[in-house]
């Protein structure tokens, strides 16, 4: 495996120089993005440097509890971010988002480990942390999109929902169309990416592996696995989340709560 840059100060300074040019272009065009770009550069370097050293330590320790702790922290942060992107504050939504992402991530990793990767230890950090983080991050976005779409649809169509209820429909029947639309919205970015991958875009993971010296055919196979993992996890996450949210919209008397 060949490094694109050498881990020394001169190489890093050369890389930062690229963003220096970007900051200069922003100043020349008077875009007002100089401070934001500078902060982004600083945070990127700091966060990824800390991540690199931290994961190097975790890989060396190779402990199941350490891996589970990292995935739990990532899961919790993702659930909070997804919750915050849903405009309406719904009681118990954070545990609902957390649980939906947890179930989808766990099932995805279990299937992948048992049937495809088959590592010596199920908690192998080399696989568990990168794959878990990727699945969690994508599930977070799908949950945020689906949750926001469902909440907005229910709020904008409450008269229609109450009409269905008055005609004898169950709460689930009254919101089933909005739930399906929310699930489709959450899956749409993933499906679009799968439709054009390799034609209009080269995925970052595929590109990174090719740059590191992996055979392109092997990199393509890995990318297929990763995209299918994401698609499955996103679908399961949105199904679980929207089902749980639909129950939050109604009280024990099957009345719509607004």
Buried (B, 14 or more C-beta within 10 A) or exposed (E): EEEEEEEEEEEBEEEEEEBBEBBEEBEEEEEEBBEEBBEBBEEEBEEEEEEEEEBEEBBEEEEEEBBEEBBEEBBBEBBBBBBEBBEEEBEEBBEBBBBBBBBBBBBBBEEBBEEEBEEEEBBBBEBBBEBBBBBBBBBBBBBBBBBBBBBBBBEEBBEBBBEBBEEEBEBEEBBBBBBEBBBBBBBEBBEEBBEEBEEEEEBEBBEEBBEEEBEEEEBBEBBBBBBBBBBBBBBBBBBBBBBBBBEBBBEEEEEBEE
